[in-house]
Amino acid sequence: MSVYVWLIFGFFMIVIEIFTPGFFAASLGISAILTSVIVLLFPEIAFLHWLSFIIFNIIMFAFIRQIFIKYLYKNDNESETNVNALIGKRGVVTEKIDDRFGYVKVYGDMWKAISENETEIKKGEKVEIISIDGNKVIVKKHNRKEK
């Protein structure tokens, strides 16, 4: 195959990667573009063209793919989801929290709450969620001086 065929195929696969996740099409595209360099250097040896394409693909999938996926397709694993996202958020006590429990409202949802050190927190006070225990939130009084 000619240099142009490898280049067109390579750029086509890179464009396809825009619409598909996983770096599969891009690795084929980059391998094809690198193979076009081999075709320029050794235009008469077709076996070498296919062999270099295969070797470039193996290198892409074995080594470089993980690096590209890590940086290009960043998955924000650091952000919490579900109830764990409540940790650090603030709410308002809707039913007094005594030595057993009470209720707080956080983002419009009511949660059964326990005081961090079993102290009483009055209705209307602002609290901060410090942890989750089953279906209850563990809270402490929100100190206005802290950010």
C-alpha positions in Angstrom: 0.0 0.0 0.0 1.2 3.5 -0.7 2.1 6.1 1.9 -1.1 8.0 1.2 -3.3 5.0 2.0 -1.6 4.6 5.4 -1.8 8.3 6.1 -5.5 8.6 5.1 -6.3 5.5 7.1 -4.4 6.8 10.1 -6.1 10.2 10.1 -9.5 8.6 9.5 -9.1 6.4 12.6 -8.0 9.4 14.7 -11.2 11.2 13.6 -13.2 8.1 14.5 -11.7 8.2 18.0 -13.4 11.5 18.6 -16.7 9.6 18.5 -15.7 6.5 20.3 -14.0 6.2 23.7 -11.2 3.9 24.7 -8.3 4.9 22.5 -8.8 1.8 20.2 -9.3 3.8 16.9 -6.6 6.3 17.8 -4.0 3.6 18.5 -4.8 2.1 15.0 -4.5 5.6 13.5 -1.2 6.4 15.2 0.2 3.0 14.2 -0.9 3.6 10.6 0.8 7.0 10.5 4.0 5.5 11.9 3.8 2.7 9.3 3.6 5.4 6.6 7.1 6.4 7.7 8.3 2.8 7.2 6.6 2.8 3.8 8.6 5.9 2.9 11.9 4.3 4.0 11.2 0.8 2.5 8.6 1.2 -0.3 9.1 -2.2 -1.9 8.8 -4.5 1.1 5.1 -5.0 1.7 5.6 -7.6 4.4 7.6 -5.1 6.4 4.8 -2.6 6.2 2.3 -5.0 7.7 4.8 -6.3 10.3 5.6 -2.7 11.4 1.9 -1.9 11.7 1.3 -5.0 13.9 4.4 -4.1 16.0 3.3 -0.5 16.4 -0.2 -1.7 17.5 1.2 -4.0 20.1 3.3 -1.2 21.5 0.3 1.1 21.5 -1.9 -1.3 23.3 0.7 -2.6 25.7 2.3 0.6 26.8 1.1 3.9 25.5 -2.7 3.2 25.6 -2.7 3.3 29.4 -0.8 6.6 29.5 -3.2 8.3 27.0 -6.3 7.0 28.7 -5.0 8.2 32.1 -4.5 11.8 30.8 -7.0 12.2 27.9 -10.0 10.3 29.3 -9.7 11.5 32.9 -12.3 9.9 35.1 -12.8 12.1 38.1 -12.7 9.3 40.7 -11.9 11.8 43.4 -15.4 13.1 43.5 -17.7 11.3 45.8 -21.1 10.0 44.9 -24.4 9.1 46.6 -24.4 9.6 50.4 -20.6 10.0 50.5 -21.0 13.3 48.7 -22.7 14.7 51.8 -19.5 14.6 53.9 -18.4 18.2 54.5 -21.7 19.7 53.5 -23.8 21.8 55.7 -27.4 21.5 56.8 -29.9 22.9 59.3 -31.3 21.0 62.3 -35.1 20.5 61.8 -35.6 18.4 65.0 -33.4 18.8 68.0 -30.5 16.4 68.1 -30.3 15.0 71.7 -28.2 12.2 73.1 -29.9 9.7 70.8 -30.7 11.4 67.4 -32.5 14.2 65.6 -33.1 15.3 62.0 -31.3 17.7 59.7 -32.1 19.0 56.3 -29.4 18.9 53.7 -30.1 20.1 50.1 -33.8 19.6 50.7 -33.6 16.1 52.1 -34.2 15.0 55.6 -31.6 12.9 57.3 -31.6 11.2 60.7 -28.6 12.8 62.5 -26.4 12.0 65.4 -24.2 14.5 67.1 -20.4 13.9 66.8 -19.8 14.0 70.6 -23.4 13.3 71.7 -24.0 16.9 72.6 -27.4 18.5 72.1 -27.9 20.7 69.0 -31.0 22.9 68.9 -33.5 23.2 66.1 -32.5 25.8 63.5 -28.7 25.5 64.2 -26.4 25.0 61.3 -24.4 21.7 61.3 -21.7 20.1 59.1 -21.8 16.5 58.2 -18.6 14.8 59.2 -19.4 11.1 58.3 -22.1 8.7 57.4 -23.2 5.7 59.6 -25.7 3.5 57.7 -28.7 5.7 57.1 -27.7 8.4 59.6 -25.4 11.3 59.3 -22.9 12.2 62.0 -22.8 16.0 62.4 -21.1 18.7 64.4 -22.1 22.3 65.0 -20.9 24.5 62.2 -18.4 27.0 63.4 -18.9 30.2 61.4 -15.2 31.2 61.8 -14.1 28.1 59.7 -14.4 28.1 55.9 
